[in-house]
């Protein structure tokens, strides 16, 4: 994969460095790495960063350098691929599946499966999940295939232009049926896992809307659109409005309807870093959530 910029006039950028930072939106860290590997070119020749440009010059750089992920053990597993191209791999994660390896999940995380898949297709790159889900939250996880793509997507998240929508089944029915939850989140002092609502915590904002209601079981299917991405945000915000997620044993109570928290990363939408077009991906609702809700529902 190569990035290329043709200088048409000098009003925007006067040096190679300015093209990399402002046209390609590269971090200083990545620029340094590409420079060290001699992958930044001017008119197909190695150049220096502060080289002055002329009209007609072509600034290019290659992102195809090899990397190692020696700390991640490759593990064969069935990956549910929703979308793939040269930039990223988008998967539909099942429950009871952590995204990252850990002491307890050294060889059976989603990243282990991605490492095996990358080895299979001959892609020598680090494993870079762009978004993260709890072990028992299902749905979309996006892996960047190089550092540049990862940087671009993280910047979209920081700029609030990366759209993330979740579906959750809640105990009870929120009233009003739609609204904004603005409740800061902090670590709970007595736990390394739990978070809590705390005025001194990080800003956390969620938009919610009731999609459907099962009156018999007093549960509701609710859409959440995140404007921030705090750990356990939806789980905490649901509890905060008095309607914890069905089956969430950390912030609610167990349920006979489902064996986990009924939370699913349903849809993402973002601008493709290379193609500059909008990409929208949806992950089908898992069977256990359909069964738990108990009635048919439709999604737009």
Secondary structure, 3 states (H helix, E strand, C coil): CEEEEECCCCCCCCEHHHHHHHHCCCCHHHHHHHHHCCCEEECCEECCCCCECCCCCEEEEECCCCCCCCCCCCCCCCCCEEEECCCEEEEEECCCCCCCCCCCCCCCCHHHHHHHHHHHHCCCCCCEECCCCCCCCEEEEEEECCHHHHHHHHHHHHCCCCEEEEEEEEECCCCCCEEEEECCEEECCCCCCCEEECCCCECCEEEEEEEEEECCCCEEEEEEEECCCCCCHHHHHHHHCCCCECCCCCCCCCCCCCCCCCEEEEEEEEECCCCCCEEEEECCCCHHHHHHHCCCCCCC
